[in-house]
Amino acid sequence: MILEMPAPAIIFWGHELIQLYNDGYAVIMGPRHPRYLGATYRECWPDTYPVISPWMRKLLATGEVTQVAKTFFMLTRYGFNEEAYFTFDFSPLRDDAGTIAGILQVVFEVTDVVLSERRLATIRALAPRVNGPSESATTDAIRALADNPKDIPFALIYHWDEGEQRLELTESTGLDGLAQHAVVDLGRITEASKQAVAANVPVLLESVPSILGARQFGPWPEPTEKALVLPLRRTSTDSLRGVVILGISPRLRFDDTYRQFFEDLARELATHLAVEQEKRAEREAYTHAKQARAQAEAEVARRAQAEAALRASEERLRMALAAGQLGVVEFQYERGVLSWDERALQHLGLPPGKSPTLTEAAARIHPDDVNRARRTIEQALHPGAGAIRLECRVQGWDGVQRFLLAMVKTHFDAQGQPDRVVGALQDVTEQRSAERERERLATIVEQSPDVIGVGDPSGRAVWVNDAGRRLLGLERDEDITRYHLRDFFLAEDQTYVDEHIAAAILQGGRREGEFRFRHFPTGEPIAAQYHTFALVEHDTQRQMGIATVGRDIRAQKRLEAERERLLARERVAREEAEEANRLKDEFLATVSHELRTPLTAVLGWVQMLRTGMLPPEKRERALATVERNARAQGQLVEDLLDVSRIMTGKLKLEVSSVDVSQVVEAALESLRPAAEAKGIRIQAALDSGGTIMGDMSRLQQVVWNLLSNAVKFTPKGGRVQVLVERRNSSVEITVADTGQGISPQFLPHVFERFRQADGSTTRKAGGLGLGLAIVRHLVELHGGTVMATSEGEGRGATFIVSLPQAVALRREVLVPSTLRGPLQEQDIPCPPQLASLRVLVVDDEEDTRELLRSIIETCGGIVTTASSSEDALAELREASFDVLVSDVGMPEEDGYRFIARVRALPEEQGGGIPAVALTAYTRMEDRTRALLAGFTTHVPKPIEPVELMAVIASMSNRGPPRRA
């Protein structure tokens, strides 16, 4: 593919980025070709690898096409290290499976573009400035040349002195401070310059280091060997302006384009020098013409009129000076006399009549301003300088420091020599103080964290401080004047802004409060406390604009919302605690009542029997009553003990193959007499094929509790229906009655411990409210679920128990013979769900890991073990598992932190895997902590193999689908 591409191209393949490239790219490789064909990118390009590799790694990870424009590279293709620039396009390459396996890099050389842009910028910088400030043509030119050291490592500019007929070095760059009189042999440069001037053509100068010494020219480590000497003429017939010597870059070919660039530079510099000379000549001519015109007008005008005009002019001048608080000082240049008017003396803190000398006045100038004042006066003494502005600080004779502004003008005599220097003085102390105050206020505004903005009287934005731009998402250089006041608010709020906020402040009013600004890039609301008002001129009360000061209160709003959430959670927790306390009191009262009621009958009849006075028929009745109440009290105690076992995690299952229909029939037989006594019809439909792995006695306890509740809460003449049927891979037991039903409020709590729909002393039915809680726990231990439905009070209730089904005829599981021994001797039943089940076992004890492996593999499971949480996480990332079995007490990182890290994984990496906690901590709070941490269930140590296999089998269908 890349061999046929016209542009240079290279392929980086695989994680190691192996290189394959075409002939065009071989030029870029230079001396590296063909040695690094097939090598890694890091081996071939160690210097650029840290810069380029992050782009490549990002492309391999995301597939995002990337372009890196105008990147510098050093090439060796013409026998030297060449400065070159390339644009790289990185595109992903996919393998047959569609996975990103490599990168295609297409290279476009843009060296000519970069060089052209750089050189064009230098030529533009050399162009004469029309209106901008300029020190001199030579200074401007040398600065422009110094800004491009890659094309011009050094430069020397010589001016041609027409009078002396010689070349004079005026400026240089890139030569470490080379000056006109530096101790350097410039003879060859001078000779080459003369040749260029005589022939009016550029002259190539070689062996530059031997002429200028061992200096560092330009940004490259290679020495600059050559330079080009060019005469400075705008055209071939133009006057000679001087000579420029330009160093040639050691990393560029000196081709026609490079040479043409130097010739263009020479023409631009010659033009710049010519424009400067022409402007100087124009200024001198203008000055001479103006002087001649003034002399002619003076000769024509009559002396009387001139004197009258002079008096009028002086009067106007005095009025202007008085209005502007201006003082006048005049220095007679030849005589060295300094004279002051009254206002000027006031500016110096002197009374009228005092006249300080030039030396005394100069001593009053602030030391930091002395040099600047001297330079300004020297500039004013040059012909054609015009009026020069001078501002400095002066320590007055009255001890007050003032800011004085002087406009200095020099008058010259007929020979062009300075005659007198006149200065108009103005005290600008108050203005400068006001400016400093404005600057201080501006600094405060810019540094303020609040949003501060100003608009014009129509509501158009004029200025917003940096804090406001950051808050609103505006760029620092973005034109703010294209926005109106309403644009700073959300679209849905703009009508309100127009009718209330804008209407008020555009009429000279103010508004403040909480509102929402708009984040310009995203449109998101920004809650803020704002104060907006009209800007009114103090004297005229004319409205000059509007201003807004706002503060971001999103953090405050978040804190308030968080406080409200915490208060709400605290209220809910308090209500739950109060409810739990009430339930506890009700339960204790119920326990007391339910235990004492049968105890009363037992004690009463026993005392009657002890008298020996009961007839035979009553004695039998007494014994029956004692037996019935004792059994009732025993059932209550057994329920309490079951709840205690559940809470402490000590309830055990004796697992075997169980026919559910037989369990239901046994429960029906035990409750049939009670149903017949109330005239309740029991209808049963039992599927004889429903076989599961479970504890028969506990399953019978489940069915008995559901049936006894149905009989208890169904009135006489009612009906109880029992249904056993197979659904997919489960067996469902349904118990439905036509009794009093369950209210919608109580239905979510029906399986909670100690909860009864009616716990008052006037309740119609007895009991502790534990039966359904025991039912739910026993069903979940068997890997099943239980649910209750009811259409409301008086409309009956339905309970549905779903248990995972086991096959009656067990599958023959292939288990290695080395693992059959010890466990087969115990005749342990193997749930068929364990066959081919992938189980990850995590335990720091090797003996325990091997025991668990032996137990699970005996029943056909596929076991992987890990000795620490880090090893286990690595296994989860590499492979797919159906069940996780982990110890809780492990060094370095216990099982609670480990399961939290597992739950944080994505679903496809095992984040939702069913997990069994193994622990020697068997308290209720230990089991609760394990479940809250993320475990699915909790198995205490020492481990019962049958129980462990039943638990693992029950979770085999809970997890997410396996990864392919």
Buried (B, 14 or more C-beta within 10 A) or exposed (E): EBEEBEEBBBBBBEEEBBBBBBEBBBBBBBEBBEEBBEBBBEBBBEEBBEEBBEBBEEBBEEEEEBEBEBBEBEBEBEEEBBBBBBBBBBBBBEEEEEEBBBBBBBBBBBBEEBBEEBBEEBBEBBEBEEEEEBEEBBEBBBBBBBEBBBBBBBBBBBBBEEEEEEBEBBBBBBBEEBEEEBEBEBEBBBEBBBBBBEEEEBBEBEEBEEBBBEBBBBEBEEBBBBBBBBBBBBEEEBBBBBBBBBBBBBBBBEEEEBBEBBBBBBBBBBBBBBBBEEEEEEBEEEBEEEEEEEEEEEEEEEEEEEEEEEEEEEEEEBEEBEEEEBBBBBBEBEEEEBEBBEBBBBBBBBEEEEBBEEEEBEEBBBEEBEEBBEEBBEBBBEEEBEEBEBBBBBBBBEEEEBBBBBBBBBEBEEEEEBBBBBBBBBBBBEEBEEEEEEEEEEEEBEEBEBBBBBBBBEBBBBBBBBBBBBBBBBEEEBEBEEBBBBBBBBEEBBEBBBEEBBEBBBEBEEBBEEBBBBBBEEEEBBBBBBBBBBBEEEEEEEBEBBBBBBBBBBEEEEEEEEEEEEEEEEEEEEEEEEEEEEBEEBBEEBBEEBBEBBEEBBEBBEEBBEEEEBEEEEBEEBBEBBEEBBEBBEBBEEBBEBBEBBBBBEBBBEBEBBBBBBBBBBBBEEBBEEBEEEEBEBEEEBEEEBBBBBBBEBBBBBBBBBBBBBBBBBEEEBBBBBBBBBEEEBBBBBBBBBBBBBEEEBBEBBBBBBBBBEBEEEEEEBBBBBBBBBBBBBBEBBBBBBEBEBEEBEEBBBBBBBBBBBEEEBEEBEBEEEBEEEBEEEEBBBBBBBBEBBBBBBBBEEEBBBBBBBBBBBBBBBBBBBBBBEBBBEBBEEEBBBBBBBBBBBEEBBBBEBBEBBBEBEEEBBBBBBBBBBBEBBEEEBBEBBEEBBBBBBBBBEBBBBBBBBBBBBBBEBBBEEEE
